[in-house]
Amino acid sequence: MIEEWNLPKDLVLLDGDGHTWIALDYSDRKVEPSVVLLESESNTCITLAKNFEDFIALIKPYDEVFDEDDELREP
């Protein structure tokens, strides 16, 4: 997928659809990569977490984020 979508070689793709990817980014370090959101068309890269452990800590159960009408809860 990295070659097909012409993405940087130092990524390990976790999920995506070709246009947007969540990936482990090994470009700055070889241990504990950051977790990034990559927009392949605009070549934009946003750091979501400094490592995978911090990324997992950000994940919340659905009912903590959305109410019973599937509306986003206010923080």
C-alpha positions as CSV (number, residue, x, y, z in Angstrom):
1,M,0.0,0.0,0.0
2,I,2.9,2.4,0.7
3,E,4.2,2.0,-2.8
4,E,0.8,2.0,-4.4
5,W,-0.2,5.3,-2.7
6,N,3.4,6.8,-2.8
7,L,3.6,7.2,1.0
8,P,6.8,7.7,3.0
9,K,8.8,4.5,3.5
10,D,9.1,4.9,7.3
11,L,5.4,4.3,8.0
12,V,3.6,1.2,9.3
13,L,0.0,1.6,8.2
14,L,-2.6,0.6,10.7
15,D,-5.8,1.7,8.9
16,G,-6.8,3.8,6.0
17,D,-8.7,4.1,2.8
18,G,-6.0,5.4,0.4
19,H,-6.7,9.0,1.0
20,T,-6.3,9.1,4.8
21,W,-4.2,6.8,6.9
22,I,-3.4,6.2,10.6
23,A,0.2,4.9,10.9
24,L,3.1,4.4,13.1
25,D,5.8,6.8,12.0
26,Y,9.4,5.5,12.3
27,S,11.0,8.5,10.5
28,D,12.3,10.2,13.6
29,R,13.1,7.2,15.8
30,K,13.4,3.5,15.5
31,V,11.9,2.6,18.9
32,E,8.4,3.8,20.1
33,P,7.2,5.5,16.9
34,S,4.7,8.3,17.0
35,V,1.1,7.7,15.8
36,V,0.1,9.9,12.9
37,L,-2.8,10.8,10.7
38,L,-1.6,11.1,7.1
39,E,-3.7,12.8,4.4
40,S,-2.1,11.4,1.2
41,E,-3.6,13.9,-1.3
42,S,-2.4,17.0,0.5
43,N,0.6,15.3,2.0
44,T,-0.4,16.5,5.5
45,C,0.8,14.6,8.5
46,I,-0.7,15.3,12.0
47,T,0.8,13.6,15.1
48,L,-2.0,12.0,17.1
49,A,0.2,10.6,19.9
50,K,3.9,10.5,20.8
51,N,3.7,6.7,21.0
52,F,1.3,3.8,20.6
53,E,0.7,3.5,24.4
54,D,-0.4,7.2,24.5
55,F,-2.6,6.6,21.4
56,I,-4.4,3.7,23.1
57,A,-5.0,5.8,26.2
58,L,-6.9,8.3,24.0
59,I,-9.4,5.7,22.9
60,K,-12.7,6.1,24.8
61,P,-15.8,3.8,24.8
62,Y,-18.5,4.8,22.4
63,D,-21.0,5.7,25.1
64,E,-18.5,8.2,26.6
65,V,-18.2,10.0,23.3
66,F,-21.8,9.8,21.9
67,D,-25.2,10.0,23.6
68,E,-28.1,7.6,23.0
69,D,-29.1,9.6,19.9
70,D,-25.6,9.2,18.4
71,E,-24.9,12.9,19.0
72,L,-21.4,13.9,20.0
73,R,-21.2,14.7,23.7
74,E,-19.8,18.1,24.8
75,P,-16.4,17.7,26.4
